[in-house]
Amino acid sequence: MIESQEITQLLQLASSGDSGARNALFDSVYQELRTIARAHRRKWNGNDTLDTTALVHEAYLKLSGGSFADYQGRAHFFATASKAMRQVLMNYAERVAAAKRGENPMRVTLSGLALHDENTLEDLVHIDALLTKLENSNPRHCKVFECRVFGGMTVEETAIAANVSAATVKRDWALVSAWLFSEMNVSGERPTAASRQ
């Protein structure tokens, strides 16, 4: 794992327009982004269409599209990367679900939220809609979910990214898991919420 201070320094230099720092930043975070992306792809149960490299590059394009000055350090950068990967995956899920309506779509399993075999990519789109709703009512809870599930972050890393204590992350995670379980059951789904420690 790259040192937090190094990432923060590179973000500061990149924000001042230093193209060398932008390239060094990409090189520094690339392997960690690949690790996160590989973890996401394993959750897609055999779907090889969106490969690890494509997911990393699409997410990084989203990250570098704005100003690097917006990132307040390594934790904030990777929290934002988690959100970018969520967006890339959801856009992909929407496209695939639309193309596969009426067929036998692939199964999707998210860490912390196991979906049954009969569910489809449309469930993932539904989860995204629920997360958007959650983001409007409680942005911190949504951020905790994104960091833990889409960013693959530990409780401690999530606490740094959300600027809260590890105990708060654990409480938020339990609340978000219960809320998603309840919301999915209302629509007839039967996911299993599982806390990741």
N, C-alpha and C positions, 0 to 999 in steps of 0.2 A: 504494500500500500504506500502510495506517495505521501510524503510528509505534508501535513496541513499547511505549514508555513510556506513551503515551496509553491503550492497551488495558489495560496493567497497572494504571494509575491507576483507570480505569473499573471494572475487576474488583474492586479493593479497595473502592471506594465502593459498588458494587452489593452486595458481600458484607455491608456494614454496614446494608443495607436501604434505601439511597437509590434510590427509584423513578426519579428523573430520570437517575441514572447507568445504571440498567438500560436505559432507553429510549435513552440516548446510546450505550451499548455496542452495542445491536442496530443502531442506525444506522451505527455505525463499522465493524462487522464484516460488515454485510449484503452489500455489494458484493463483498467478498472471498469470502464464502460462496457467492454467486451464481456467481462465476468458477469455484470448485471444482465446484459442482453442474453447471454447463454442461459442464465437462470430463468429468464422469461421464456425462452424458446422451449426449454424442457417442460414448462407448464402447458405448452400447446400440443402435447401428446402426438408427436409424429408429423406435425405440419411443417414441411421443409420449405414452403414457398417464401416466407419472410425470413431470410437467413440472418445470422448474428451480425455480419458486416453491414447489411442493409439497415438493420435496426439501430446500430451504433451511429452510422452516418446520418440517417434521417434525424435521430435525436440530437446529434451534435449540430446539425444545420439549424435546428430550432434554437439550440442554446447559444450559438454564435450569431444568430440573426439580429439580436439586440445589442445593447452595450454591455461590455464586460464589467463596466463600473457598477452595474446593477447587482453583481454578486458580492456578498460580504465575506467571502472566504470559502474554504473547501466544503464545509457542511452545507452551506446555502447552495453552492454550485451543484452538489450531488442531489440535494433535495429537488432542485429545479430539473435536474436530469431525470429524476424519477417521474416527475410530472410530464416531461417531454416524452419519455418512453410510454407512459400511459396514453398520451395523445396519439402517438404513432400506432400503438397496438389497437386502440379503439377505432382509428380511421381504417386500419387494415381489417379489423373484425367486421365493421360496417360494410365494407366493400365485399368481403367474402360471404357474409351472411346474405347480402342482397343477391349475389350471384348464385347462391346455393338454395334459395327458397324452393321448397317442394322436393328437395333431394334428401339425402342422408348426410347432414353436415357432420364435421368433426367434433369431437368432444374437447372441452376446454376445462382445465383445472387451474385455479389460482391458489397460490399459497395462502393459507388462512381461510380459504373459502372453497371447499371441495364441492364440485357440482356433479350431479348424478349423470350416468351414461346417456340418458335420453335427452339431456339438455344440449343446446347448440350454441354456436357463436352469438346468436341473438341474446343469450343470457349475459354474455360479456358486455354487449351493447347496453343491456338493461342495467347491469352493475354500474356502467359509466354514467347512465342517466341518474341513478341513485346517488353516485358520488358528486355529481354536479349539484343535485339538490342539497346534499350534505354540505358542500362547499359554500353554498349560499347561506345556510343557517349556522354552520360551525366550521369555519375555515381550518382551525387547528386540528379538528378531528379528521378532516379530509386529508390534511398534510401528513398526519401520523399514518393513515392508511396508505397513502401513496409512497411514503418513505419505506414502510415495512414491506408492502407487497410489491410495488413496482420498482422500488429502489433496492430491495433486498437488504435494507439497513438493519443493524441491530437496534435494540432498545436504546443503548447509549448513543449511537450515532444519530438516531431519530431525535433524541432529547436535545442534542447540540443543534441539529437542523431546525427544530421547532422552538428552540430557546426556552425549554421547560425542563423539569427534572425527569429522571428515569421513571420515578413513581407515577408522575403525571402521564407519561407515555403509556405505561402499563394500564392505568385506569382508562385512558382514552381508547386504547386498543380494545379493551374488554367492552366498552360502551359501543364503539363502532361495529364490532363483530356482532353484538347482540342486536343492534339497530338494523344492520344489513340482513341478518337472519330473519328478523321480524318482517322487514319490508319485502324480502323475497318470498316469504311464506304467504303474505297477503296476496301476491300475484300468482299463487299456486305453485311456486317453485319450492324445492325442499333441500336447500344447501346445508352443509354442515360447517358451522363456524368453528375454527380451531385456533386457539391462541398460540402464537409463536413466541417463545421466551428467548 
